């Protein structure tokens, strides 16, 4: 199967998934809460993507869902609430969400080799589950990330679909954090792609942003979700104590699963990566330590 055909199949699955979600939102009985309506639609769309993953025996069908879902839900909340949020804040939130989504989806398209390839972590999850591999695929690879993204979007719901405080200085900080996060991810991913094209055997990445953080792309991703939390707090300051829960979930995922798995694999394939671990901060960028001679 060619790369173009693979992209078309993924796109068709997503069109069907969001068609099912849109049909639910348009014609199914409403719940008492817009966030719950959106969550049900989100799960239904995820199930369609899961079915496509199983059909093609490739769970990487799900990968781009992470970035195309947020604009869909954000747009729904604005329309379904009749623009209940502050107009200026709504424009800022939508700008940050769409900027992030376009960049991340474009990066996925650029790096997607085709459906002959599957993210190396997915077979590990399925094989580790033994006879429960179907459940591990559905829950661990598809539904858990869906719920994590939804949790991260809850502050956007508060900012977009509920009346709140007028736009203010905290919205400006949220905008700077969000745009900065996208810029960090854009630069980091571009640097990594260039390094991979010219990497010598056994070479490890410790250049550019990667000299200041071993995972600057993950730092940018966490910062994006942090910007949404700030927008939510700006709209509803009294909810400051729970709105960052989505950011906490993202940090837990990266620190507890994604980063350890990536670093273990890097060490197995390139033992010299230990030098990078010794010198370069894991996540939050700062100047690297000097190499020990």
C-alpha positions as CSV (number, residue, x, y, z in Angstrom):
1,X,0.0,0.0,0.0
2,X,1.4,3.4,-1.0
3,X,1.8,6.3,1.4
4,X,-0.9,8.3,-0.5
5,X,-3.4,5.4,-0.3
6,X,-2.6,5.1,3.4
7,X,-3.3,8.7,4.0
8,X,-6.5,8.5,2.0
9,X,-7.7,5.5,4.1
10,X,-6.9,7.3,7.4
11,X,-8.7,10.5,6.1
12,X,-11.7,8.4,5.1
13,X,-11.9,6.8,8.5
14,X,-11.8,10.2,10.2
15,X,-14.5,11.6,7.9
16,X,-16.7,8.7,8.9
17,X,-15.8,9.1,12.6
18,X,-16.6,12.8,12.7
19,X,-19.7,12.1,10.6
20,X,-20.9,9.7,13.3
21,X,-20.0,12.2,16.0
22,X,-21.8,15.1,14.2
23,X,-24.9,12.9,13.6
24,X,-25.0,12.2,17.3
25,X,-24.7,15.9,18.2
26,X,-27.3,16.9,15.7
27,X,-30.0,14.3,16.2
28,X,-29.5,12.3,19.3
29,X,-31.3,13.3,22.5
30,X,-29.4,16.0,24.3
31,X,-28.1,15.6,27.8
32,X,-28.3,18.4,30.4
33,X,-24.6,19.4,29.6
34,X,-22.8,20.4,26.4
35,X,-19.6,18.8,27.7
36,X,-21.3,15.5,28.1
37,X,-22.9,15.6,24.7
38,X,-19.4,16.3,23.3
39,X,-17.8,13.4,25.3
40,X,-20.3,10.9,24.0
41,X,-19.7,12.1,20.4
42,X,-15.9,11.9,21.1
43,X,-16.2,8.3,22.3
44,X,-18.3,7.3,19.3
45,X,-15.8,8.8,16.9
46,X,-13.0,7.0,18.8
47,X,-14.8,3.7,18.3
48,X,-15.0,4.3,14.6
49,X,-11.3,4.9,14.5
50,X,-10.7,1.8,16.6
51,X,-12.7,-0.3,14.1
52,X,-10.5,1.1,11.3
53,X,-7.4,0.2,13.3
54,X,-8.5,-3.3,13.8
55,X,-9.6,-3.7,10.2
56,X,-6.1,-2.6,9.0
57,X,-4.3,-4.3,11.9
58,X,-2.5,-1.0,12.7
59,X,-3.3,1.1,15.8
60,X,-1.4,4.0,14.3
61,X,-4.7,4.8,12.6
62,X,-5.4,6.7,15.9
63,X,-2.3,8.9,16.0
64,X,-3.7,12.0,14.2
65,X,-7.0,11.8,16.1
66,X,-5.1,13.5,19.0
67,X,-4.7,16.7,17.0
68,X,-7.9,16.8,14.8
69,X,-10.3,16.3,17.7
70,X,-9.8,19.6,19.7
71,X,-10.8,22.0,16.9
72,X,-14.0,19.9,16.3
73,X,-15.0,20.0,19.9
74,X,-14.1,23.6,20.4
75,X,-16.1,24.6,17.3
76,X,-19.1,22.6,18.6
77,X,-19.0,24.3,22.0
78,X,-19.0,27.7,20.5
79,X,-21.9,27.0,18.1
80,X,-24.0,24.9,20.6
81,X,-23.6,27.5,23.4
82,X,-24.5,30.4,21.0
83,X,-21.2,32.0,21.7
84,X,-21.7,32.2,25.5
85,X,-18.1,33.0,26.3
86,X,-16.4,36.4,26.0
87,X,-16.0,37.1,22.3
88,X,-12.4,38.2,22.5
89,X,-11.4,35.2,24.7
90,X,-13.3,32.9,22.3
91,X,-11.2,34.2,19.4
92,X,-8.0,33.8,21.3
93,X,-8.8,30.2,22.4
94,X,-9.8,29.2,18.9
95,X,-6.7,30.7,17.4
96,X,-4.4,28.8,19.8
97,X,-6.3,25.5,19.3
98,X,-6.4,25.7,15.6
99,X,-2.7,26.8,15.4
100,X,-1.7,23.9,17.5
101,X,-3.9,21.4,15.6
102,X,-2.6,22.5,12.1
103,X,1.0,22.3,13.2
104,X,0.7,18.9,14.9
105,X,-1.4,17.4,12.1
106,X,1.0,18.7,9.5
107,X,3.9,17.2,11.3
108,X,2.1,13.9,11.4
109,X,1.4,14.0,7.7
110,X,5.1,14.9,6.9
111,X,6.5,12.0,9.0
112,X,3.8,9.4,8.3
113,X,5.5,6.6,6.2
114,X,2.3,4.6,5.4
115,X,0.2,1.9,7.0
116,X,3.0,-0.6,6.6
117,X,4.5,1.1,9.7
118,X,3.0,1.1,13.2
119,X,4.2,3.0,16.3
120,X,6.6,0.6,18.1
121,X,4.8,1.1,21.4
122,X,1.5,-0.3,20.3
123,X,2.6,-3.9,19.7
124,X,4.3,-3.8,23.1
125,X,1.0,-2.9,24.7
126,X,-1.0,-5.5,22.9
127,X,1.5,-8.3,23.4
128,X,1.9,-7.5,27.0
129,X,-1.8,-7.9,27.5
130,X,-1.8,-11.5,26.3
131,X,-5.3,-12.8,25.7
132,X,-6.7,-9.4,26.7
133,X,-5.0,-7.7,23.7
134,X,-8.3,-6.5,22.2
135,X,-9.2,-4.7,25.5
136,X,-5.7,-3.3,25.8
137,X,-5.9,-1.9,22.2
138,X,-9.4,-0.4,22.8
139,X,-8.8,1.0,26.2
140,X,-5.0,1.6,26.5
141,X,-4.3,2.8,22.9
142,X,-7.6,4.5,21.9
143,X,-9.9,5.4,24.8
144,X,-7.4,6.5,27.5
145,X,-5.8,9.1,25.2
146,X,-9.2,10.2,24.1
147,X,-10.2,10.8,27.7
148,X,-6.9,12.5,28.4
149,X,-7.4,15.0,25.5
150,X,-11.0,15.6,26.6
151,X,-9.8,16.3,30.1
152,X,-7.3,18.8,28.7
153,X,-10.0,20.5,26.7
154,X,-12.3,21.0,29.7
155,X,-10.8,24.5,30.4
156,X,-11.5,25.4,26.8
157,X,-15.1,24.4,27.4
158,X,-15.3,26.7,30.4
159,X,-13.8,29.5,28.3
160,X,-15.9,29.0,25.2
161,X,-19.3,27.7,26.3
162,X,-20.0,29.4,29.6
163,X,-20.4,33.1,30.5
164,X,-17.3,34.3,32.3
165,X,-15.1,37.2,33.3
166,X,-14.2,39.7,30.6
167,X,-10.9,39.1,28.8
168,X,-7.9,40.3,30.8
169,X,-4.2,40.1,31.5
170,X,-4.3,36.4,32.2
171,X,-5.7,35.7,28.7
172,X,-2.7,37.5,27.3
173,X,-0.3,35.2,29.2
174,X,-2.3,32.2,28.1
175,X,-2.0,33.4,24.5
176,X,1.8,33.8,24.8
177,X,2.2,30.4,26.4
178,X,0.1,28.7,23.7
179,X,1.8,30.4,20.8
180,X,5.2,29.8,22.4
181,X,4.3,26.1,22.9
182,X,3.5,25.7,19.2
183,X,6.7,27.5,18.3
184,X,8.8,25.1,20.5
185,X,7.2,22.1,19.0
186,X,7.6,23.4,15.5
187,X,11.3,24.1,16.0
188,X,12.0,20.9,17.9
189,X,10.3,18.6,15.4
190,X,12.0,20.3,12.5
191,X,15.4,20.0,14.2
192,X,14.8,16.3,14.8
193,X,13.8,15.6,11.2
194,X,16.9,17.2,9.9
195,X,19.1,15.3,12.4
196,X,17.5,11.9,11.4
197,X,18.2,12.6,7.7
198,X,22.0,13.1,8.4
199,X,22.5,11.1,11.6
200,X,25.7,9.1,11.7
201,X,25.5,5.4,13.0
202,X,24.9,5.5,16.7
203,X,24.5,9.3,16.7
204,X,22.3,10.9,19.4
205,X,20.5,14.2,19.2
206,X,21.8,16.9,21.5
207,X,21.6,20.0,19.3
208,X,19.4,23.1,19.2
209,X,16.5,22.9,21.6
210,X,17.5,19.2,22.2
211,X,20.7,20.5,23.9
212,X,18.5,22.2,26.6
213,X,15.9,19.4,27.0
214,X,15.9,15.8,26.1
215,X,12.2,16.1,25.1
216,X,11.5,19.7,24.1
217,X,8.5,18.5,21.9
218,X,6.9,17.1,25.0
219,X,7.6,20.3,27.0
220,X,5.8,22.2,24.2
221,X,2.9,19.8,24.2
222,X,2.4,20.2,28.0
223,X,2.7,24.0,27.7
224,X,-0.1,24.0,25.1
225,X,-2.5,22.3,27.5
226,X,-1.2,24.6,30.2
227,X,-2.3,27.6,28.0
228,X,-5.8,26.2,27.8
229,X,-5.9,25.8,31.6
230,X,-4.9,29.5,31.9
231,X,-7.7,30.5,29.5
232,X,-10.2,28.5,31.7
233,X,-9.0,30.1,34.9
234,X,-9.1,33.6,33.2
235,X,-12.8,32.9,32.4
236,X,-13.7,31.4,35.8
237,X,-11.1,32.3,38.5
238,X,-13.0,30.5,41.2
239,X,-12.4,27.1,39.4
240,X,-8.6,27.6,39.5
241,X,-8.2,24.6,41.8
242,X,-9.5,21.9,39.4
243,X,-9.1,23.3,35.9
244,X,-5.4,22.3,35.6
245,X,-6.3,18.6,36.1
246,X,-5.9,18.0,32.4
247,X,-2.4,19.4,32.5
248,X,-1.6,17.2,35.5
249,X,-2.8,14.2,33.5
250,X,-0.6,15.1,30.6
251,X,2.4,15.5,32.8
252,X,1.7,12.1,34.4
253,X,1.5,10.5,31.0
254,X,4.7,11.9,29.7
255,X,6.7,11.4,32.9
256,X,5.2,8.0,33.8
257,X,5.0,6.3,30.4
258,X,6.1,8.2,27.2
259,X,9.5,9.5,28.4
260,X,10.6,6.3,30.2
261,X,9.7,4.1,27.2
262,X,11.4,6.4,24.8
263,X,14.6,6.7,26.8
264,X,14.8,2.9,27.5
265,X,14.5,2.3,23.8
266,X,17.1,4.9,23.0
267,X,19.6,3.4,25.4
268,X,19.0,-0.1,24.0
269,X,19.7,1.1,20.5
270,X,22.3,3.8,21.2
271,X,24.2,3.3,24.5
272,X,25.9,6.7,24.0
273,X,22.5,8.3,24.8
274,X,23.5,7.8,28.5
275,X,25.9,10.8,28.0
276,X,22.9,12.9,26.9
277,X,20.9,11.8,30.0
278,X,23.8,12.8,32.2
279,X,24.1,16.3,30.7
280,X,20.7,17.4,29.4
281,X,17.6,18.1,31.5
282,X,14.8,15.6,30.9
283,X,11.9,18.0,30.2
284,X,12.0,21.6,31.3
285,X,14.7,23.4,29.2
286,X,17.8,24.8,30.9
287,X,21.5,25.0,30.0
288,X,23.1,21.6,29.8
289,X,25.7,20.4,32.4
290,X,29.2,20.1,31.2
291,X,30.3,16.7,30.1
292,X,32.4,14.9,32.7
293,X,35.8,14.1,31.3
